[in-house]
Amino acid sequence: MTITLEAKLLTMLREVLGLPATFPLERQTLLLGAISALDSVAVVNLLEECETTFGFIVADEELSAEVFTSVGTLLDWVAARATVSPPQ
């Protein structure tokens, strides 16, 4: 079974933010300012996981609050940089 980038990223979000598997995460789900667990430490941890899992390096100048506006903006940002498929 192949795990999609979206599925892997949603799993990573739940793990990093300590959200239950039943917590609804859809493209329109707001993140920054809406989920209190998404603080600066969580952002760093999430970015490190993305770099490792999807094979890219995040440059400081690439980051902005807009990346973390919603699940959809984060998914699009990661997908545009991903160089490897998530592990199965």
Secondary structure, DSSP 8 states (H G I E B T S, - for coil): ----HHHHHHHHHHHHHT--TTS---TT-B-TTT-TT--HHHHHHHHHHHHHHHT----GGG--GGGGSBHHHHHHHHHHH--S----
